[in-house]
Amino acid sequence: GTKFRGAADSVLGTGVFNSDGEIWKLHRTMTRPFFTHDRIGHFEIFDRHADHAIALAKERFRAGLAVDFQVRAPSSWHFDIF
């Protein structure tokens, strides 16, 4: 809803997780092919990358540094999973 969208806009933008109505339908239609069993059946790869990303984020948080999830995670997950 509106409250969630306002709070999450800076993180999620206007993608499938932060939109409604026709925009949501457009994003859902575009992403549907990527969520078939063949494409998401490799959970051990995702799990390995998620554990690594969380460990790195924790290190940076403890050091008082910022965490930018856009730099490394999407590109490395893309090449290993797809």
C-alpha positions in Angstrom: 0.0 0.0 0.0 0.9 3.7 0.1 2.6 3.5 3.5 4.9 0.7 2.5 5.6 2.2 -0.9 6.6 5.5 0.6 9.0 3.8 3.1 10.5 1.4 0.5 10.7 3.7 -2.5 14.4 4.6 -2.0 15.3 0.9 -1.8 12.9 -0.8 -4.2 12.1 2.0 -6.7 9.0 1.3 -8.9 9.6 -2.4 -9.5 7.4 -5.4 -9.0 7.8 -5.2 -5.2 6.8 -1.6 -4.8 4.0 -1.0 -7.4 0.3 -1.8 -7.9 -2.2 -2.0 -10.7 -1.0 -1.9 -14.3 2.6 -1.2 -13.4 2.7 -4.3 -11.2 1.1 -6.4 -13.9 3.7 -5.2 -16.4 6.6 -6.0 -14.0 5.1 -9.3 -13.1 4.7 -10.3 -16.8 8.3 -9.3 -17.5 9.7 -11.3 -14.6 7.5 -14.4 -14.7 9.8 -16.3 -17.1 12.6 -16.0 -14.6 10.7 -17.8 -11.9 10.3 -21.3 -13.4 11.6 -24.4 -11.6 14.6 -24.6 -13.9 15.6 -21.1 -13.1 15.1 -21.1 -9.3 16.0 -24.7 -8.6 19.6 -24.0 -7.7 19.0 -22.9 -4.2 22.5 -24.0 -3.0 24.1 -21.4 -5.2 21.7 -18.6 -4.0 22.3 -19.7 -0.4 26.0 -19.6 -0.8 25.9 -16.0 -2.2 23.3 -14.9 0.4 25.4 -16.1 3.3 28.5 -14.4 1.8 26.6 -11.1 1.2 25.2 -11.2 4.8 28.6 -11.8 6.3 30.1 -8.9 4.3 27.2 -6.6 5.3 27.7 -7.5 9.0 31.4 -6.7 8.8 30.7 -3.3 7.2 27.9 -2.5 9.7 30.2 -3.3 12.6 32.9 -1.0 11.1 30.3 1.7 10.7 30.4 1.6 6.9 27.5 1.8 4.4 26.3 -1.2 2.5 25.5 -0.9 -1.3 23.5 -3.9 -2.4 23.6 -2.9 -6.0 27.3 -3.1 -6.6 28.2 -6.8 -6.3 25.1 -9.0 -5.6 23.0 -8.7 -8.7 25.8 -9.3 -11.2 27.4 -12.2 -9.4 24.0 -13.9 -8.8 23.0 -13.5 -12.4 26.0 -15.2 -13.8 25.9 -18.1 -11.4 22.2 -18.8 -11.4 21.2 -18.1 -15.0 
